[in-house]
Amino acid sequence: MKKLIQPLLAIGLAGVVAAPVAFAQQLEEIIVTATKRETSLQDVPISVTAVMGEAILQGGFSDIEDLSAFIPNLQIRDGFTGQAMRIRGVGSDPGNEAFEQGVAQFHDGVYYGRDTLNQNLFFDMQRVEVVRGPQPTFAGQSATAGAINYISRKPGDQFEANVTVQYGSDEETSLELAVGGPLSDTFALRFSGRYYELDDAGYTDLVTGAPTGTKENTASRLIGVWTPTDRLDITFKAEHNDVFQIGTPNEHSRCELRPQFASAFIAFGFKDACAMDSLANGNNLNVLDGVYASGGANDLWDAAEAIDLALGLAPGDPNGWTPLPAVPGPPVPGTSPVPRGLNDVREYNIPQEREHTSDVFLVDLNWQLGDYTLSSITSYAAYDKHDWLDPDHTSFAIFSDERSEDFNQTAQELRLSSPLDQTFSWMVGAYYQQADNDLSLDIFLPHAAGPPIRAVPPEPGAIAMSDGVDLTEEATWTSVFFSSTWNLTETVRLNLGGRYQDIQKDGVQTLSGASLFAGETSFYANGRGRTFATPVAVESNTDEFLPEVSIQWDANDNIMLYARYAEAVLAGGFVITPPIFQNQTQTYLPEFSEGFEVGLKGRFADGTVELNVTLYDVDFTDFQTSSFDRQTSAFVTTNAGAAHTSGIEFDGRWAVSENFTLGFGGAINEAEYDVFLDGCSNTLLIKQFELANPGEDCFVDLAGQSLPNSPEWEFVLSPTYDFNIGDYGAVISANMVFRDDIHLNDSFDGVSSYDPLNSLVGSSHRIDLRLAISPPDGSWEVALYGRDVTDERVQTGGAFDLVQRSTDPNVYDGGGVQRERGARWGLQGSYFFGN
C-alpha cells in the first residue's frame, strides 16, 4: 500500500498546484476505428486508449516504443534480438525471429505481425489506438493480448502543409514534413516524410570510444484519395521505411575477477571473458558510465597473456588467465582452446548493427450500395532485414551472430456493413493473407570442437566453425468474421461477433555449417560457402472459431456500462535459433486466450470530465514463451503451460478550466504464470541446484511468479495549460508516469532466472516537459522541451553473459544492464501553411 501512496500524492499535488480558477469547457469527442467503423471512443465496449497525432508530434516520439512509456498496460522494450511488445504484461519475446507478436498491429488496416515493423518511424499520424484484451472479431490475427491500430493522416479538402524541426542536447535530430490537399474536385494527395537521427544514446564503445546505440531512420508516405462520386471513395497508399541502428547496448556492471572462480564456458579453455575485458581495458564495473564493448577488435590470447604478465604469472598458470594446453586427442567439448588471431577474421570483427527496409502498398475502397457499404482493403507489405549481433558482449573475437530476413505479405479483406441506425445492424467479412518468409541465422563459434553428433561437422583441420540454420516459411491465413448489434431497447444493446480462423504454415528448415582454416580472414575464403544438411519439412496448422459477445447499457445520456467476453488464438509455428548442441527441428503450439471484462465509459460535470474504467481477467493456455537456455546456448521457444492477467485500468480527461486540461490514466495489474516449469538460465541457480542435485538438469517452477516487465501499478498524468504572453499564445504541458518495480526477466522466488542482481528494477518515474509559443494566427510554433528531466535512467534490460558456473555457489558470474537515455533538452520548431 505504501508503494501506492507516493504516486497518488504526486497526482493530487500536480492537480492542485496546476489548476487555475476559471470556467471549464466541454471536451472534444474522440473518434476511433477499433470496430472497423468510425465510432465515438465513449461508445465502444472495449478498453481502448487513443493518442492523437498532435500529441505524438509535440511529444517528439520516434516510434511505438518511445510512445509506450506513457500508455498504461503497454510495455515495449528493445533488446539484444529485437523488440518485445506486451499488453497487460503479456506478449511475445523476440528470441525466436519466426514469432508472430501476441500484440497484433495494424497500420491503416495492414497487419504487422513481426517485431521488425515495430521500429518503423512515427510521422504524420492521425492517431494511435491501443486496444487491450483478446480481439478476435476486428483484429483476428494473433491478438491474444490486444492490438494496436496506427492511422495515417489523409489529405483534407483544403491545401495544407507543415514542417517540424527538432534538435536535442543528445544530438537527437528530427525533420518531419507534410504537404497535401485537393488536386481536383474528386482527387486529393498528401505526401509526408521524416528523417530521424540519434547520435548520442549515452553509450560509447570500450575500445574505440565511438558512440553506440545510435540510429538513423528515414521514412516517406504518399496517400491519394479519389472520390469519383459521393458514394465511392478509394484511398491509395505507398510507404517506405529505412531503419538503421548501431548496437543494442548492455553495459557490464559486474564480473568475477578471481581467476580461480572465473571458469569460462563459451570460450573453451579461457576464463570469464567479461572479467578479461575489465582487466585488459580498464572498464570500471563499479560505475555505470555507459561504456561497453561490441565486436571482436581484440584477440583473447593477447589479453590473457598481458593480464598474466601484469600479475607476475607464467602463461598457463592454473591461477592465471591464459588457458592451459588442450587435452591431446580428438576435440572434447570444453577443452579445445580458442585459436589465435580470430580478431583478424572478418566475421568476428563486426560491431553490432541492425538494419531493415520496408515497403507497404494498399488500396482501400468504400462503396455505398443502397443502404449498405462494401469495403475492401488490398495490401502488400515487405521488408528486408540484416543484423550483426555480438552474443559475448565483449571486445574479444569470441562469438558473432549474423541474421537476415526477407519477408513479403499479400492480403485481401472484404466487408459488407449495414447501416447502424436500425434495430439490428451487422457486418460480415472475409480475410485472406499469404506470407512468405526466408530467414537465415549463422553463429560463428570460437572453436572447432562440439558435440560428437551435429548436422554439419567441421571439416578436418578447421580451427573454428559456424553453425547456421535457414527457414523458408509459407503461411496462409484464411478467415471469415461477423459482427452484429441488436438494440434490445433504446438503452440496451447486445453485440455478437466471432471469427473462424484457419492458419496453415509450411516450412523447410536446413541446418548448415562452415569451417575456418588457419591463415584465413573469412569463413568464406576462396569462394567457399556454407555446407548444408538435408532439408527437413515442417508444418503447423491452426483452425479455431473465436467468439466475442458484449452487452451495453446506457445508464443515461452520459454513462455507458458494458460487459464483454472474447477468445483469441496466436498461431503456432517454427523456431529459428542457433543449432548449437541440437540438431532437431523445433515447433511450438498455438496459444489461446479467453477474457472477460466489465467497464464504464462516462462524461460527468457537464461534459468536462471523461472517465473510462475497465476491470478485466484474461486466461492464457499453451502460453508461448522464448527464453535463453545456458546449458545448450540457444533461445528456446516453447509453450509454458498457463498464465493469467487481471486487474483494473482507467483513463480519461478533465477540462479543469477554459485554459487547463488534465489527461490521466493508470492500471493495477497482476500478470502471473499459472503453470510453467522452465530450465535454469541464471548461473547462480544452476550452481545451487547442481550442488543439491548432482547429475540432474536444473529447472525452476515459475508458477505464481510475475511475468517479466509487468508492474503491479502505474499511473500517467498529462496536464496542459495555455495562457498568453502579450499577443502570443503559450502552452505548457507535461507527460508524467509513475511505476511500481518490475522483473525484467522471469523470476523464481524473487530471483531472476537470468540475473538475480540486475533484473529487479525498483519503482520509477519519468517526467517530460514542454513550453510552446505561437502567434495569434497559429502559423508557427517554437517549443522548448525536456524529456526524462529527473535523469533517472531507469534500467530497461540486462545482459546475460554466456559464462560457466564456478564451484563456489556464492559467486555470481558476469552481468550487465541496459538503461534509458536519461535527461535531454532541446528545441522544436514548426511552421504551418494553408489550413
Secondary structure by P-SEA (a helix, b strand, c coil): caaaaaaaaaaaaaaaaaccbbbbbbbbbbbbccccccccccccccbbbbbcaaaaaaaccccccccccccccbbbbbcccbbbbbcccbbbbcccccccccbbbbccccccccccccccccccccbbbbbcccccccccccccccbbbbbbbccccccccbbbbbbccccbbbbbbcccccccccbbbbbbcbbbbbccccccccccccccccccccbbbbbbbbcccccbbbbbbbbbbbbbbccbbbbbccccccccccccccccccccaaaaaaaacccccccccccccccccccaaaaaaaaaaaaccccccccccccccccccccccccccccccccccccccccbbbbbbbbbbbbbbbbbcccbbbbbbbbcccbbbbbbbbccccccccbbbbbbbbbbbbbbbbbbbcccccccccccbbbbbbbbbbbbbbbbbccccccccccccccccccccccbbbbbbbbbbbbcbbbbbbcccccbbbbbcccbbbbbbbbbbbbbbbbbccccccccccccccccccbbbbbbbbbbbbbbbbcccccccccccccccbbbbbbbbbbbcccccccbbbbbbbbbbbbcccccccccccccbbbbbbbbbbbbccbbbbbbcccccccccccccccbbbbbbbcccccccccbbbbbcccbbbbbbcccccccccaaaaaaaaaacccbbbbbbcccccccccccbbbbbbbbbbbbcccbbbbbbbbbbbbcccccccccccccccccccccccccbbbbbbbbbbcccccbbbbbbcccccccccccbbbbbbcccccccccccccccccccccccbbbbbbbccc
